[in-house]
Amino acid sequence: MDRRFISEHHTVKLLLEPRGAIVAFTMKTHSYLFFVTRRFVGFKKILTRDRIVAKAGYSAPQALDLIARMYPQGL
């Protein structure tokens, strides 16, 4: 059974799932994501309009992979 907790109705968004967690601070143009997964603990900066976490199926590891592909040089 897939267990996830998603709260995305505020400036501070939270995703908790078995493979990791993301706390996102969403501003008008940029989002700052704090990841805790087995392979990465740290911050990433993305464009809010890219909706990375939703495109990654609300999966922390897949969001990291998608960020690496969309922002190879960082932001």
Stockholm file with secondary structure:
# STOCKHOLM 1.0

chainA/1-75         MDRRFISEHHTVKLLLEPRGAIVAFTMKTHSYLFFVTRRFVGFKKILTRDRIVAKAGYSAPQALDLIARMYPQGL
#=GR chainA/1-75 SS CCCCEEECSSSEEEEEETTEEEEEEECSSEEEEEEEESSCEEEEEEEGGGCHHHHTTSCHHHHHHHHHHHCTTCC
#=GC SS_cons        CCCCEEECSSSEEEEEETTEEEEEEECSSEEEEEEEESSCEEEEEEEGGGCHHHHTTSCHHHHHHHHHHHCTTCC
//
